[in-house]
Each structure stands twice: as structure tokens, then as C-alpha cells.
């Protein structure tokens, strides 16, 4: 059995913080090396304990950061100082703007999940494992909100370079579907889906990114376009 991932949990509410810590540790897959209540303690814990991942609330008092974005600013600060540490931001906000703010400097090593995912250990552990390996995760509910926002605003940007079929494939990717699921939905062969996915990555300049990260980046480009 592999060693558990080392995590720092950050939340200003003691009961939430301790509840999250205990839930993670009962899985046997995560060892919580520190549980802290503010941004300054978070940065200090990351420096002292060198965790694999940070799980932080989006609201995080302390630090010279923007009100309401403290957890996101802390996530960026953690990644800037410790590039190998993945960060999962837990948020009560399904608003697309918060997710886009987290990913504005890149997708690698970041996850944005709604706080109700704490009760779904498979989802939370999946995100923790992904960011610890440099991957990226965006909550499906947030993707739905982003898609609604884009539908109201209309298209544009680099997405205009995509063919109609490539946009169909990217739209299904934005819904969190895997390549086989996209093929079933659009009645395409797996090889055809893969061809369209590779064309999407190429046209959006994502050829050299890790696959999971570029899927998230492509989705964000679609939703922002």
C-alpha cells in the first residue's frame, strides 16, 4: 500500500476544520499534518511540514489579501512558493467568477470544489489525489453555471477557430464527459473523438500540457470565449 498523502487543512471554523481532518484521516489515504485557522498559519504550516496538498476554505482570515478571495489568494501564494504542493479550494460559491479567478494563472495543481463535496469522500479524495500529482479539477456544478453564463453572453475568442464538430466535442468535455462518453453522446467513434480533442488542444495552444490540465484549460477557454 502506498504512503498516505500529507495534507494541511485550513478553515477558520474549528468544527468544520476538525470534521474535515477526521473524515480525511479515516480513509487511510490522507495524513493531515496540520489543521489551521487562518492564512498566516496556513503559509507557516506549508513551510514547516512540506505537505503534498492543501485543502482550504475560500474564506480564510489573515494575510494581506482581498476580502472574499483570501483562500484563492492563499492558493496562488502556496503554489508560487511551493510549486509541488497541490491546492484544493472548497467554496460555498457556485458562481463561475470564483472558479475562473482560481485558474487565472494556470490550472496545474488546482482544484475548485463546492463545500458539499466534503461529504462525498470519493469526490474529495479524487481532487486531492489529482492536484497532488499536478492535475486539475473543477466542480461539475460550477461548469454548469459557467456554461449557462456563456450561453447568455455568446461566443467569441479563440473558440471561433474551432469547427462545429470540435465545438460539439468541447461542449461535451465541459460537461465532464470522458472521450468514450463523448463518442456515445455524439455517435462518434473513439478515434474520431480523440482526433477532435487533439485538434482542440492544438488550436487552443495546449499541446504541451498534461492531459488532465489541458482538458480543464480547454473547458475554461470555451466557457470564457
Buried (B, 14 or more C-beta within 10 A) or exposed (E): EEEBBBBBBBBBEEEBBBBBBEBBBEEEBBBBBBBBBBBBBBBBBBEEEEBBBBBBBBBBBBBEBEEEBBBBBBBBBBBEEBEEBBBBBBBEBBBBEBBBBBBEEBBBBBBBBBBEBBEEBEBBBBBBBBBBBBBBBBBBEBBBBBBEBBEEEEEEEBBEEBEEBBBBBBBBBBBBBEBEBBBBBBEBEEEBBBBBBEBBBEBBEBEEBBEBBBBBBBBBBBBBB
